[in-house]
Amino acid sequence: MREFLFSRIGLLSKYSYYMSKNLSRHLIGLLSFWVLAGIIPVFTVAGLRGIELGFLPFMALLIVIVSSLRLAFFSIQNDKRIISMTFWIFVYIFLGLSPFLQLLSNHMPLEGSYMSATIITTFLIICNGLLFFEFGWWLGCNISTPVTDIMKYSMICRYINLKRTVLLSILAMVGITIIIWKLGGFESVFLSREEQLNILIEFSKGESQAKLQILSTLLRVPIFIALFLLSTIWLHERKQSKNYGHFNIWKKILLFVIVVINLLINNPVSSPRYWFGTIILSFIFLALPWRSKYSFSFLMTAIMLLFLFVFPFADLFRSTTNIDKLALQVSSNISNPLVNKSDYDSFQQIINTTEYVEDHGIAFGKQMLGTLMFWVPRNLWSSKPTPSGVVVAEYKGYEYTNLSMPLWGEAYMDGGLLGVILIFVTYGFFTSVIENIYIKNYSSGPNFLNTFVPVYAAYQLFMLRGTLMSAFAYFMPIVIFMFIATKRENWNNIRNNYEIYQDK
């Protein structure tokens, strides 16, 4: 009887602990929802000078609520769904909160006035994309296909090869030295982005956009990938009792040198915001321990604050490094950038795309073909498509045409609503598959999976904002250099070396 009572007391204490743990997680999710769907919208609306209530702002508010619910749900789960996190953060800020404020204030970042029917069509495009993204995401979670198995074993079995990574590091340093010497010396490193771009254009002699892009890529991407791969190996060695790859003192010295070079080359002064942001977020996703029940909520809040308070003013060094000439008008009113700055033109660019398709029809995949064939020079392909953001900007008659084009606009321009459905079902499916593989295996050692997912989760924000042609062209070299520095290993050997990380 005594043993029975003690056993029941033990079960009751375990049940109470389980309930209290889950209750706190649900409270975190509820708090996340009220902050995202309630406090932030109210706080930003309070900063507007005048508002015009109506049906259209309400539709934008619905997107805010849906994305808030999704992020709150992930906060409760607290799984390391960093790709889903950045996807829904983008939706919340760029397709929900900023359109909500823009419609309330009856003001948008770019010139133009629109009919209500066109704006409603735009909301239909966005909502269709979100709905079918969720459907594809559900398929990826519940349906196993040969494609998912191939993705799983190819990403897990491909491990970072230390010799290849060291070789990549050395070649990257040699390449950077040559490029900097050709650009005019060390002082070119800290020029503003426009000044450095002009030097690159002059160096490439204006022959082609492809050559300019290759130079820019070789200057920044290999040295970042070398740093990221070396850091991945080092971090995994610290977590394990076994030494993977014998990361000795010479490798640590190399890591230190690569860190210094990255600080010089990929600095926030001369680097584009999307690239510098990708680097910072990639390392946060890689190094942040996922042990606390607050991990997802903490990281989500930090990224949200970065995009609300830091991102609008991260381009201060675009045209000059002279502090006296910088327009440091960082307003305490968070609503102003969300309404007025072209950084938040995503919603308006989808509206512009809606008008463009009404006048010119869909492109039947022409833009997507141009994205996939970005590496072909225009002197070999005279009819190569122009980036979608530029096409729409020229159609609207804007003087500045290097504008964004969200994935929703890209899909609609290429295939109408059917194109939106196909693109987002596919995107949701692969997001879910890759993420599920990552959650089960992110402690399985320094493999391709554990380098690709953190970098893509960070870069995805630029991929979604677009234009897709430019974003894809800069992302493919990242994947290629990662692939070069990794090596396929036998699955059985991997399971023997990392028994404690086998799938359960």
Secondary structure, 3 states (H helix, E strand, C coil): CHHHHHHHHHHHHHHHHHHHHHHHHHHHHHHHHHHHHHHHHHHHHCCCCCCCCCHHHHHHHHHHHHHHHHHHHHHHHCCCCHHHHHHHHHHHHHHHHHHHHHHHHCCCCCCCCCCHHHHHHHHHHHHHHHHHHHHHHHHHHHCCCHHHHHHHHHHHCEEECHHHHHHHHHHHHHHHHHHHHHHCCHHHHHCCHHHHHHHHHHHCCCCCHHHHHHHHHHHHHHHHHHHHHHHHHHHHHHHCCCCCCCCCHHHHHHHHHHHHHHHHHCCCCCCCHHHHHHHHHHHHHHHCCCCCCCHHHHHHHHHHHHHHHHHHHCCCCCCCCCHHHCCCCCCCCCHHHHHHCHHHCHHHHHHHHHHHHHHHCCCCCHHHHHHHCCCCCCCCCCCCCCCHHHHHHHHHCCCCCCCCCCHHHHHHHHHHHHHHHHHHHHHHHHHHHHHHHHHHHCCCCCEHHHHHHHHHHHHHHHHHHCCHHHHHHHHHHHHHHHHHCEEECCHHHHHHHCHHHCCC
